[in-house]
Amino acid sequence: MKIIKVSDQLTKKDFHDTIREIYKNDKTWVCPLDVEIEGIFNPERNSSFKKGEAERWILIDTNGKKIGRIAAFYDKNKAYNNDQPTGGIGFFECIDNQEAANLLFDTAKNWLNEKGMQAMDGPVNFGENINYWGLLIEGFTHQGYGMQYHHPYYKALFEKYGFQIYFEQFTYHKNLNEPFPERQEKFARHVGTKEGYSFEHFSYKNKEKYIQNIVDIFNTVWADFHEDYTPLQYDDILLMFEESKQVIVEEFIWFAYDNGEPVAMVVCFPDVNQVLKKLNGKLTLVNKIKFALNKKKINRARQLITGVIPSHQKTYIIGALFMSMIDGLRKNNIQELEMSWVGDYNVTVNKIYQMMELPVVKRHATYRFLFDQNAEFKRFTNEKAPKSEKLHKKDA
């Protein structure tokens, strides 16, 4: 077996072709667009490069067959907000062979170690966690857009190497042809009539307002979850919305206001994987035409982001907002909704979905590997560190 660094157009092509080789017989898998993945590794499009680096490798066997790939990266804005400097690995694919997996993991670990990292999370994205984050460990069914899909044996490859689960991510599902529990829906719609509350869906005519709402709400929510959160950037979300303009449906993205102040949001995209499944990752002219002709047939949606600022998390305004989004989905012939992903540490949102009697249909895991295997491993929680620890980390 031989590791090859991605360094030119040919090896970039090999990096993308590796995933097609690994999943060629899996009818559930949907190939991500090559151009979208390549954008993640483009310093001009990914702000994580401002204080970070990324490297990629492919693995071939003695016959030259592509049998694996991996990327390693770090962002100093995030790396040093941990008990130990932590980088990431992602876009890992491998045949069912522990020796091959170990070679890929070792290559990434050694590179990160040279950059001063002492741990690595994976499989994660080089950027925000909205897409390409976590290892699928349960629910090997239809792959929602931006959600990771893996062979079942990947779990063993990670855990036998020494990765441990840092946190889990739950995906809920709702058949929109079926009603919600009557009592919960009635109460949610009643909350929406409270004086001072108002609800608006996204509009490109006022995109600056709504994108700023997303950034403000998201950052307020996550800062409350964990002191080490790296703030979401306006320009990153603006770029995402501009690049996704042809697929976004304005009535799928909703905001709740209390006397004009943004307090909650739900961001939902059509599940374009229903169309991308036919394109094999290639955005050729013919495939662009196929996409345009078939996107109106999409009847699934994926809820990417849900957020309620701390002051309103017990008001049930999220229930009212959720029903506004559901109305927009049904109006546009969406029959299935995937709500992903919800961290196991997010007690509030998990409880709301459980009250709505929604099933968990998938589980992903974000793993962490400590380079010093004798160091204490801590799972992620939403508990903030004591002030003394916070001061110590900042002084380090």
Secondary structure as UniProt FT lines:
FT   STRAND          2..5
FT   HELIX           9..22
FT   TURN            23..25
FT   HELIX           34..40
FT   TURN            43..45
FT   HELIX           47..51
FT   STRAND          52..60
FT   TURN            62..63
FT   STRAND          66..75
FT   HELIX           76..79
FT   STRAND          86..94
FT   HELIX           98..114
FT   TURN            115..116
FT   STRAND          119..122
FT   TURN            129..130
FT   STRAND          135..138
FT   TURN            145..146
FT   TURN            152..153
FT   HELIX           154..161
FT   STRAND          164..175
FT   TURN            176..177
FT   HELIX           182..191
FT   TURN            192..193
FT   TURN            195..196
FT   STRAND          197..201
FT   HELIX           204..206
FT   HELIX           207..225
FT   TURN            227..228
FT   HELIX           234..243
FT   TURN            244..247
FT   HELIX           250..252
FT   STRAND          253..258
FT   TURN            259..260
FT   STRAND          261..270
FT   HELIX           273..276
FT   TURN            277..281
FT   HELIX           285..294
FT   HELIX           295..297
FT   STRAND          300..308
FT   HELIX           310..312
FT   TURN            313..316
FT   HELIX           317..331
FT   TURN            332..333
FT   STRAND          336..343
FT   TURN            344..345
FT   HELIX           347..355
FT   TURN            356..357
FT   STRAND          360..370
FT   TURN            373..374
FT   HELIX           387..395
//
